Amino acid sequence: MLKKIFITQIRKALIKFELDIVKRKIIYFNKDFSFSNLNLLETNIIINYKLKNLITTSGKRLGSIEDPYFIALKYASYQKDERIFVETFIKKIKSIIKTPRTAAEAIGMNESKKLSLYPEWALVLPWENKLINESRKLYLKKLIAKRKKLKTYYNKNLNLKNINKIVYNDKIWESHGEQFFKLYKSIAIHGFKQTECIPISLFRYKNLYRCSLSEDGNHRARVAFILGAKTIPLKISKMVDFKDVEEWTNVKNKLYSLNDAKKIFKRYFNYSGKGTYV
């Protein structure tokens, strides 16, 4: 009994702080997989989870027609020249992601007055530990930090009235396209580096388990998939258990009602979620 309580407390601590420990445990994912397969004192690596079953950050199946980055990458992947590749990617992604939305519109909760106050790119999901105010403050800084060429443009043009012009600017799409091209070329030649595990969230609903992409590794996962990889190593960086819904940060702070949080989780789990594309 004490051992069970101890393990439960460790699991909750890992969920709360999203700890990453150096020692690794390799896990084979199959129909008998459960939380009991995990070593909560180590970093757990799943090696055979099907890429086609990954949930994207917008709640869709990786590689589906509802995955705009994958569709744009697919259109561009036939181009060998970087400039044409990037131009093709930009044209396609802009034809899909056209109009800035509020966080409420992105998640499919137009009636939410709280979420309507925030832009799509600030959206946080019920089970995430970050707050929506924090997300809004940090989003642009993180976006620009990864793209050195945009810093000058960012510093000259940033103000509250034109933030969407930066988030949806062609320079941002160009940056995505360039990143996809470099990864596509590298993985096509050298293969996917097995040491560079993609961080994922492990979802549990009753006795079923699914993996969801997080903020990091989205581009690599899509490129590996479009190049024919069936699986790549996945690192469990967060565990999201449906039965813990009342303890989720953005439920406890009432950004989401308990019922709405349950609905959103189930939609994501079934690949029919709504979420931010940017």
Secondary structure, 3 states (H helix, E strand, C coil): CHHHHHHHHHHHHHHHHCCCCCCEEEECCCCCCCHHHCCCCCEEEECCCEHHHCECCCCCECCCCCCHHHHHHHHHCCCCCHHHHHHHHHHHHHHHCCCCCEHHHHHCCCCCHHHHCCEHHHCCCCCCCCCHHHHHHHHHHHHHHCCHHHHHHHHHHCCCCCHHHHHCCHHHHHHHHHHHHHHHHHHHHHCCCCCCCEEEEEEEECCEEEEEECCCCHHHHHHHHHCCCCECCEEEEEEEEHHHHHHCHHHHCCCCCHHHHHHHHHHHHCCCCCCCCC
